[in-house]
């Protein structure tokens, strides 16, 4: 009896995963990855969306890995049904590197998918190992209380209070945003809150590869009141316009005469990222000191922490998304744990606080 209870408890603390893909080869490959990890339970597989929806109630997964392109019911349709019927289930999209696959994946990310992984183009052992590293890390980051990051998460939660009163804040000349896992959906949800006459330029790093960032700029441009573009070398920053760092490039703010411009480079990755939030935020400090408002939203890891600390030391206003509304409370959690946030807010209060800060100054 004791052994049965221990086994039941062990199962309850593991992450339950359902694999959905129309390719039997991919189903086997992804299943093998999850079966190899002691912190994960593979609850089963499904060959398409209809099959998956019929199994969700019985298998009760925490996470579904979902193929983007499937017959009968594709990934986007399936995601909508999962979000409607099982809102607590996290979804990770598996996509190809085609333009169509990228576009559909981004739509999924903007409508509730937590993250995505690209399918390997070759069936080599190294491709399998790369897929395994990505899948396992992304699944576990969605459930920090159940994995090896639980200590770091508990430290962050213990410090989840606004920091001590900040220095007096100089007038802001720019708004900086850093975001990663869960970012497309978060940005989609809040972008309409920025008014058409927003008085500052916005610079934004979303951890994504090339092609994704241009599509993200287009999507946000279509749902908001202010223009959104992908950054280009030498581009002038203008009030009421947002510039997204292009995938594969670090983006910096520089001064050219009296104007602020964008510069790009392919320097070494920071925090395993290019673009990196820290690179952008440091450049803002170099050019504008603390005359900035910076927001760190949902994301894995702690990219942005060093940049935020440099900005805060010069008097910038720092906002962090709270744990309850973050898909992954890594990046904002690190800022809160370091007591670098002036405000820790739910997602829907981030933009209102930015507007309030500008108005009061």
Buried (B, 14 or more C-beta within 10 A) or exposed (E): EEEEEEEEEEEEEBBBBBBBBBBEEBBEBBBEBBEEBEBBBBBBBBBBBBBBBEBBEEBEBBBBBBBBBBEEBBBBBBBBBBBEEBEEBBBBBBBBEEEEBBBBBBBBBBBBBBBBBBBBEEEEEEBBEBBBEBBBBBBBBBBBEBBEBEEBBEEBBEBBEBBEEBEEBBEBBBBBBBBBBBBBBBBBBBBEBBEEEBEBBBBBBBBBEEBBBBBBBBBBBEEBEBBBBBBEEEBEBEBBBBBBBBBBBBBBBBEEEEEBBBBBEEEEEBBEBBBBBBBBBBBBBEBBBBBBBBBBBBBBBBBBBBBBBBBBEBBBBBBBBBBEBBBBBBBBBBBBBBEBBBBBBEBEBBBEBBBEBBEEE
